[in-house]
Amino acid sequence: MLVYNLGMPNILENIAYQLKRFYRAYEGTIRHVGKCVAIVVALALALEVFVFNFNYFSSAGLNTINLKSKISLHEGKDDVFRLTAIDHEVEFSNLNTPIENIKVDFDESQPAQLLTLKIQFTDDAHETYFDTTEYTIGVPEVEVSTMSDESQTVNINATGAVNNLKISLVGEDIQYPIRLETIYLNAHHPFKFNGLRFLLVLGALSIICLFRPSSFIYRMNMRENPVRSRIGVVSAVLIECILFSAFMFYGSNMVGVATSNYNYGEWDGVSLVNSFEVGGDNAQQYAELAKAMTEGRLYLEEEPPEWLRDMDNPYDKGARDEAQKETGEEYLFDVAYYEGHYYVYFGLVPVLIFYLPFYILTGSPFPTAIGVLIACILFICGASALLDRFARHHFKNVNLGIYLLVQVAFVTACGILYLLKFPTFYSLPIACGLMFSVWGLYFWMCGRDSQRRKTLFFLGSLCMALVAGCRPQLLLLSLLAFPLFWRPYITKRRLFAKEGALEFACLIVPYILIAALIMGYNYARFGSLTDFGANYNLTVNDMTQRGWVLGRIAPALFAYFLQPPDATGVFPFLQPAEFQTTYMGQSIKEATFGGVLWCYPVLWVIFFVRPLLTMRNSQRSTKTITGVIFVLLFSGVAIAIVDAEMAGILQRYYADFSFMFLAAMVLLVFIANENIDALPPLRKAGWKAIRDQRRIAGPNVRSLLTKTLIVLVTLGVMYSFFLCFTPETGWYSDMYPWAYQDLLEAVQFWT
């Protein structure tokens, strides 16, 4: 009997049908993408196997020599040698053999350490051990980890045969004894497929393929292709959030959360995830303030020592340190001290949105790093939405490629990566201030062309006002309200109509509400509506006497904007830039790594602000964009000066003002891109027209702009990447140097 299925197709049949339709419609594109993916994967695989494992192939034919019988160190019952504080050197004579590498095989069962080895040898070119002189550099000291097999094998470059060899442990803070298994000459490097390195290279090659000048993304107009371009924007944001999150969690010593597999030493053994304190006593300020607020106090629970209360000037660090030595009683550093109590001078808003709710719900301190990560992710989302708003609604010809280039430059250069490198309570107010700023501007921009003006204006102003409770310096961004709203509400007198007055009230009321809250908070603590407490800070200098001094401005502007980065030839290449000044007073300066105009060359477009704005204004009846750009540039310079005068020159402060210059850069790039097609072709215009108009035009100008932008953005992204992994005090490289060495070995695969 025949049975006919006359029913509806099932789910699998529907899916198969839709996939077939999709494939037929985009067969060419799918084949092209598949080909590109295959090439990228094959290339990444070839690099990992044949290039990054170069030492494995080059050492495969070596004749390995075990020097264990020649080691003259104390040997324990476990057949392992011991290096001690007295005897930490081994020497071998009359080897008379070519040596390609040396493997110092440490016992992996001992506590992990990063050790510095000094290797010296004599060869056919040197009858004696040679070292660094005035005109030459000797064999550099090398760092090896007792837990990293790769780092323990060191390639050397001797001339001919090596006769004598000496290996010494150098440096301080070595935990002796060091257990040594043996030493090999001409060891075979192990083959190691590094999955993380493979994925990073795969990602880098994919980015190169996607952003190459001939890529389809430069032909996808964002207005004409709203769906596909939005998919591209959302995908970029998701990838950035994942990468930024992974980077923050890489610095595990700064995170403050523990599980059975992450920060295991701080895991409570019961919870799926638990928080723990990081950064010392003064780093718990926000958590302690949340606890105090639940108990009806605005000052911290810890009582200052009696000697601090008795001091004539408790803000003099030198006098505080002397009193602490005499009494042996410690005080909290970097908190506000006022009339016998410790206060938190950092903005209140992060406490209200993170710490207080978390403490009420769990009774535990909120992990600061998670707050920094949340704020940075929301900043990325808000910044991307804001740039998308400009690209789609205020410019006609922005393609997805140009948008993604400036968006990547924006989020990698604005300073949030450094905040994630050090996700402490110092970074949290800055991250929150940036987060509220971009969302405030986004709501404002959306409200200008929306039927829901009042709601969007209120949300925008609320976000902008909340900045005062995070990072007051960033309130200068509120000056953007003048170019954004002056024309509709003042020039066109919309303010004097009922609906316009209500809209304007929605712009103003949030500022009044937040100002009242913050002023009340200030008055309850210090008896002043405008005193945030920063002057009462127990820091490295007396803030009550710091004042505003003209001589501090020029060195700060040089360091923040014009200081060239200082580099070496060894990964991660960057090192702190040298700082010199003729200011004959106390300068507050932490390690910085170059000025933004050197480190992020995409900002050079700012030097063309005048011709680009002239071009824009000649085509528009309004000058809103011009006003916005000038406010951004003014705010950026002003905030840099304010930071230098109030606190000093610190790398994390770059996040305070970089945002403004990058936002101006984005708008200027969009203007340049917008006007390329309007320029006369080069072949038709001729050199006379170029001379007369003082501009180069032609069909290849768009390609030139794209290629130039790719190069400038790439340089900035590379700098940001190197800055992420530059070793610094207190970071992962300092707390776990033996583990950080694994990263160096993965990058410096040829050593």
Stockholm file with secondary structure:
# STOCKHOLM 1.0

chainA/1-751         MLVYNLGMPNILENIAYQLKRFYRAYEGTIRHVGKCVAIVVALALALEVFVFNFNYFSSAGLNTINLKSKISLHEGKDDVFRLTAIDHEVEFSNLNTPIENIKVDFDESQPAQLLTLKIQFTDDAHETYFDTTEYTIGVPEVEVSTMSDESQTVNINATGAVNNLKISLVGEDIQYPIRLETIYLNAHHPFKFNGLRFLLVLGALSIICLFRPSSFIYRMNMRENPVRSRIGVVSAVLIECILFSAFMFYGSNMVGVATSNYNYGEWDGVSLVNSFEVGGDNAQQYAELAKAMTEGRLYLEEEPPEWLRDMDNPYDKGARDEAQKETGEEYLFDVAYYEGHYYVYFGLVPVLIFYLPFYILTGSPFPTAIGVLIACILFICGASALLDRFARHHFKNVNLGIYLLVQVAFVTACGILYLLKFPTFYSLPIACGLMFSVWGLYFWMCGRDSQRRKTLFFLGSLCMALVAGCRPQLLLLSLLAFPLFWRPYITKRRLFAKEGALEFACLIVPYILIAALIMGYNYARFGSLTDFGANYNLTVNDMTQRGWVLGRIAPALFAYFLQPPDATGVFPFLQPAEFQTTYMGQSIKEATFGGVLWCYPVLWVIFFVRPLLTMRNSQRSTKTITGVIFVLLFSGVAIAIVDAEMAGILQRYYADFSFMFLAAMVLLVFIANENIDALPPLRKAGWKAIRDQRRIAGPNVRSLLTKTLIVLVTLGVMYSFFLCFTPETGWYSDMYPWAYQDLLEAVQFWT
#=GR chainA/1-751 SS CCCCCCSCCCHHHHHHHHHHHHHHHTHHHHHHHHHHHHHHHHHHHHIIIIITTHHHHHTTTCCCEECGGGCCSEECTTSCEEECSSCCEEEECCCCEECSEEEEEECTTSCCCEEEEEEEECBTTBSSCCCCCSSCCCCCCEEEETTCTTTTEEECCCSSEECCEEEEEESSCCCSCEEEEEEEESCCCCCCCCHHHHHHHHHHHHHHHHHSTTCGGGGCBTTTCHHHHHHHHHHHHHHHHHHHHHHHHHSGGGTCEECSSSSGGGCCSSSSSEECCCSCGGGGHHHHHHHHHHTTCSSCSSCCCHHHHHCSCTTCHHHHHHHHHHHCCCCCSSSEEETTEEECCSCSHHIIIIIHHHHHHHSSCCCHHHHHHHHHHHHHHHHHHHHHHHHHHSCSCCBHHHHHHHHHHHHHHSSHHHHHHSCSTTHHHHHHHHHHHHHHHHHHHHHHTCTTHHHHHHHHHHHHHHGGGTCGGGGGGGGGHHHHHHIIIIISCGGGSHHHHHHHHHHHHHHHHHHHHHHHHHHHHHSCSSCCSGGGBBSSSBGGGTCCCGGGHHHHHIIIIICCCEECSSTTCEECCCCCCCCCSCCCBCCCCCCHHHHCGGGGGGGGHHHHHHHHHTTCSCCHHHHHHHHHHHHHHHHHHHHHHHTCBCGGGHHHHHHHHHHHHHHHHHHHHHHTTTSCCHHHHHHHHHHHHTCCCSTTHHHHHHHHHHHHHHHHHHHHHHHHTSCCTTSHHHHCHHHHHHHHHHHCTTC
#=GC SS_cons         CCCCCCSCCCHHHHHHHHHHHHHHHTHHHHHHHHHHHHHHHHHHHHIIIIITTHHHHHTTTCCCEECGGGCCSEECTTSCEEECSSCCEEEECCCCEECSEEEEEECTTSCCCEEEEEEEECBTTBSSCCCCCSSCCCCCCEEEETTCTTTTEEECCCSSEECCEEEEEESSCCCSCEEEEEEEESCCCCCCCCHHHHHHHHHHHHHHHHHSTTCGGGGCBTTTCHHHHHHHHHHHHHHHHHHHHHHHHHSGGGTCEECSSSSGGGCCSSSSSEECCCSCGGGGHHHHHHHHHHTTCSSCSSCCCHHHHHCSCTTCHHHHHHHHHHHCCCCCSSSEEETTEEECCSCSHHIIIIIHHHHHHHSSCCCHHHHHHHHHHHHHHHHHHHHHHHHHHSCSCCBHHHHHHHHHHHHHHSSHHHHHHSCSTTHHHHHHHHHHHHHHHHHHHHHHTCTTHHHHHHHHHHHHHHGGGTCGGGGGGGGGHHHHHHIIIIISCGGGSHHHHHHHHHHHHHHHHHHHHHHHHHHHHHSCSSCCSGGGBBSSSBGGGTCCCGGGHHHHHIIIIICCCEECSSTTCEECCCCCCCCCSCCCBCCCCCCHHHHCGGGGGGGGHHHHHHHHHTTCSCCHHHHHHHHHHHHHHHHHHHHHHHTCBCGGGHHHHHHHHHHHHHHHHHHHHHHTTTSCCHHHHHHHHHHHHTCCCSTTHHHHHHHHHHHHHHHHHHHHHHHHTSCCTTSHHHHCHHHHHHHHHHHCTTC
//
